[in-house]
Amino acid sequence: MGKESILEIKNIRKSFKDHEVLKNVSLNVDRGEVVSIIGPSGSGKSTILRCATLLERMDGGTLKYKGDIAASDESGTMVYADRNELKRIRRCFGLVFQSFNLFPHYTVLKNIVEPVVLSGQCDADEAKERAMGLLERLGLEEKAEAYPGKLSGGQKQRVSIARALAMKPEILFFDEPTSALDPELTGEVLKVIKSLAAEHMTMVIVTHEMKFAREVSDRVIFLENGEIHSQGTSEELFASDNERLNAFIGKLEQR
């Protein structure tokens, strides 16, 4: 059987005022694949995720989730699908932010249940059962009635992962999932992501954790100045003799 493409990005462009952040970037992600995006600060890594998850409007190019969502017309103007189609597409993906984005006035359980119920996927009882199963899996069942302010950074990030998984996405995006964490809390979050990779969850991960990217990724993309500088399997990229790539990886690995 051939591979099933979940996400197709082709020649996307994005500028903020007169600063071109993404320059004709193309990327395909197949079902079950883990793709890590690495690169220096300001290279456009987070902007790719924000365009892919419809948080930023692209200036040009094509974005597909098993069908057209957005594409430039003949005049170069971006044309997005209608509201109902975009609502359906948003159910395809989950996004885990670096800053958690939990509602502080909701309990852990409600933070997970509420989006599922509002999406119309299921009723409150089923959503609660789904949420408790995820909390148990992530070692947080005892925190179900706690508020985010009482959690460690690592616990908050695991809750945000549970919230994303509760929507049963086909692809999960992570935007620097450990950058807001103390070093001792980073491991517990990376362990969760590794377990998802072992279950063949389709993921795109923006990360500065080189050892983690090497271990978990099927493919690694090195982005610089809004363009893909290098890409390949993790073995290929981390064994590359490219001087610029090695300088970047070496600098992070020495931290």
N, C-alpha and C positions, 0 to 999 in steps of 0.2 A: 504493500500500500504506500502511496505517496504521502508526503508530509502535508498537513493541513495548516495553511497560513491563518493566523489569528489577527495579526496586525501588519498592515502595509503602509509605510510612510515613503513617499516618493517626492524628492526635490522640494522639500518644504523650506520656506524662507520666512524669517521673522526679524523685524527691526523694531527697536524702541527709539523713536525720534529718528535721528540720522545714524544711529549705531546698529549695524547689521549683526545680529546675534547668531542667526542660523543662515547658512549659505548653501542652499540646494542639498540638504541632508536627506539621505535615503536609508531606510532600515526595514527589514522584514523580520517578524518573529513567528515561529511555528509553534503549534500546540506542544506543550511539554518542555519547551526550550527555556533555558535561563540565560539571559543576556545581561551582562554588566557593562555599564558605561562609565569610563574613567576619563580623567582629564583635569587640567588646572582650573582654578577658580576663574569664572567668567568665560569659560569655553562654550557655554550653551547647554550644558548637561540638563539642568533643571528645566530649561525652556523647552527642550524636546518633550519632557514628560508633561509639562503644562499644555503644550499644543496637542499631544496625543490624548490627553484627558479632557480636552475642550475647555480648559481654564483660560487659555490664551487663544486668540483668533490668529490663525496663520495669515501671512501676507501672500503666500503663493504655494503651489504644490498640491499633493493629493494625500488624503488620509482615509484609510479603509479599515473597517472591522467586518470582514467577511461581506463586504459590499461598500459602495461609495457612501461617504459621509460628507466630505468636503473636497472641492477641487477648484482650480482656477478655470474660469471660462476663457473664451477666445480673447477677451479684452484684458485678461489677467486679473479680473475681479474674483475674489473668493466667493463661492456659492456653497452654503451649508444646507444639509437636509432640513426638513420641516421639524417642528417642535416634537411631534409624536415619535418620529424616527430617532431624533436625538435622545429622547427619553429612553427608548428601547436600547440604544447603543450604550448609554451610560450604565446600563445594567451589565454590560459585558466586562467592565473593568472595575478594579478597586485601586485606590491610591492611599499609600501610607506616607504621611508627611514627616519631615524631620522634627517638627514642633508639636506633634501629637494631635492637636486640634480637637481635643475632647471638650464637651460641654461641662464646665465646672459645677453647674447647678444640677446636673443629672448624676445619678449613681452610675457605677461601672455597667451594671446590667442594662439600665435605661439607655446609656450611650450606644450600646450594641443593638438593643431591641428596636428603638425608635426608627432608625433609618430603614430597617427591614419592613416594618409595618407601614410606614409612609410610602414605600415603594410599591406596596400592594402585592408583594410576593406571597405573604401568608398572614394569618391572624396573629394576635398578640401572644396567645398560648404557644403556638408553634414557634414563633420567633423567640420566645423566652427559652423554650426547650433547646432550640438551635444555639442560642447564646450561652446557655449553661454548659452545653457540651463542649463548646470552644474554650470557655474559661477553664473547665476541668482539664482539657488537653494542654492548655498553656500554663497550668499550675496556679490559676488565679481564682478558683471557685470560691475561696474564702473571702475574696474581695468584691463579690457581686454587689453588695449593698454599700460599699465604701464609695466615697466621692474622690474624684481625681486628685484633689489637693492633699489627700492622705497617702498617695502612692509615690513610690520612687520613680525616677525617670524611666528605668527599665520596665517597671510594671505598667506605666502609662503607655509606653510604646507597644508592649504586648497587648494591651487593651485595644489600641488603635489597629493592630493587626487582626485581632479577633473581630472588630467591627467591620473591617474590610472583607474578611472571609465569610462573615455571616450573610453577606449579599450574594454568595456563591458566584463570584466573578470567574470569567474564563481566563482573564489575564490580570496579574497583580503588579502594580508599579510601586517602587520604593524610591523615595527621594532622600538620599543620605540618611538612612534610618537610624544611624548611631551617632550622628554628628553632635546632637544635643546631650549626649550621655557622658557620664564619667567613665573612664576606661574600665573600671571594674564591673560596670553595668552593661557594657557593650557585648560581652560574651553571651549573656542570656538571650539577647535579641537575635544575634547572629545564629545561635543554636536553633531558634524557632525557624528562621529563614532556611537554614540548611535542611531542617526536617521537611519543609514544604518542597524544597528542591528534590529531596529523596522520593517524594510522592508525585513527582513530575508535574508540579504546579507551574504553569506558564508565568514567567516573571521577567520584568525589566528592572534592573537595580542600578541606580546611580550611587556610587560608593567611592570612598577614599581608602577603604580597607583592602589593601592589595592582597594580603594572604587569603582573606575571605573570597575575594573575586577570583583568585586563582583556583581555589578549592571547589567553589560552587557553580562556576559558570560553564556553560557549553560554548559560549562565544563571548569575547570581550571586544569592546569598541573603545578606541582612544580618540577622544574628541579634543580638538584644539582650534581656537580662533573661529569657532562656528562651523568647522568642517571635520569630516572623518579623516583623521591622519593615518590610522592603522586599524585593522580589525582581523580577527581570526579566532581559532579555538584558544582556550586559555593556555594550552601547551605552546602553541605557535607564538602567541603574543609575548608570553613571559620568557620565551627562549629566543626572542628576536634579537638581531644584532643592530637594530636601528638605534642610533645614538640618542636622538631626542626622546624616544619612548623609554629607553633604558635610564636616561637621566631622570625622567619623571618618576618612574617606578622606584628607582633606587632612592630617591629623595624621600618618598613616603615610607618605604620599608625601613629606613633608618630611624624613624620616629620612635 
